[in-house]
């Protein structure tokens, strides 16, 4: 019996300066600690789309088009930031941007759920929880980078959410 692939292909945390802070591939064909360059390139290509969405919101605020906009209640979940074709398999890249402009990105197989709204709800929760995990790690006064403990926590969160895709 073949091992079923996770609907989540990878998770990444990208810093304010677009530097990769954390990357984890969940593809079975690639060791978890390996640098999966194909997926990293897809993530890098989506950063332009993330910046474009952030600039659109900033311009709307400057022009006064978003009169009822409350920055404290703004939704950091961006949704699909760019569709991608990967090994003849359709994937979507989902994004979440914290107030500090740290970006949490996930590449997910297209059609992981039958209903798009279910997929959106699962990914909103997944990205939010990974962001909260990052905040906890970075707020630690003894923070020395995102190590194995952080990676195992991300893996656990992804596995919990992957079960919801079924």
Rosetta blueprint (number, residue, H / E / L):
1 X L
2 X L
3 X L
4 X L
5 X L
6 X L
7 X L
8 X E
9 X E
10 X E
11 X E
12 X E
13 X E
14 X E
15 X L
16 X L
17 X L
18 X L
19 X L
20 X E
21 X E
22 X E
23 X E
24 X E
25 X E
26 X L
27 X L
28 X L
29 X L
30 X L
31 X L
32 X L
33 X L
34 X L
35 X L
36 X L
37 X H
38 X H
39 X H
40 X H
41 X H
42 X H
43 X H
44 X H
45 X H
46 X H
47 X H
48 X H
49 X H
50 X H
51 X H
52 X H
53 X H
54 X H
55 X H
56 X H
57 X H
58 X H
59 X H
60 X H
61 X H
62 X H
63 X H
64 X L
65 X L
66 X L
67 X L
68 X L
69 X L
70 X L
71 X H
72 X H
73 X H
74 X L
75 X L
76 X L
77 X E
78 X E
79 X E
80 X E
81 X E
82 X E
83 X E
84 X E
85 X E
86 X E
87 X L
88 X L
89 X E
90 X E
91 X E
92 X E
93 X E
94 X E
95 X E
96 X E
97 X E
98 X L
99 X L
100 X L
101 X L
102 X L
103 X E
104 X E
105 X E
106 X E
107 X E
108 X E
109 X E
110 X L
111 X L
112 X L
113 X L
114 X L
115 X L
116 X H
117 X H
118 X H
119 X H
120 X H
121 X H
122 X H
123 X H
124 X H
125 X H
126 X H
127 X H
128 X H
129 X H
130 X H
131 X H
132 X H
133 X H
134 X H
135 X H
136 X H
137 X H
138 X H
139 X H
140 X L
141 X L
142 X L
143 X L
144 X L
145 X L
146 X L
147 X L
148 X H
149 X H
150 X H
151 X H
152 X H
153 X H
154 X H
155 X H
156 X H
157 X H
158 X H
159 X H
160 X H
161 X H
162 X H
163 X H
164 X H
165 X H
166 X L
